[in-house]
Amino acid sequence: MGTKSKAIAAPSIDQDWQAQSDLRTLAEARAIKADPKRMEAVRRVAEHQMRAAAAAASEVTKD
């Protein structure tokens, strides 16, 4: 009977690209968190989106 290979496969190009993209995203998030004006803008947009989602959900439950 054959034995299983213990070689580690190199990540595919898609996996490598995804990891690089994730790293850029994390770096950008760190920069945003460090900037009080940007974080306040994020907070305002998030609150607006949550209100809009809640309003949409309440419309669905009324039907």
Protein Blocks (a to p, Z undefined) as FASTA:
>chain_A
ZZddfbdcdddfklmmmmmmmmmmmmmmmmmmmmmklmmmmmmmmmmmmmmmmmmmmmmm
mZZ
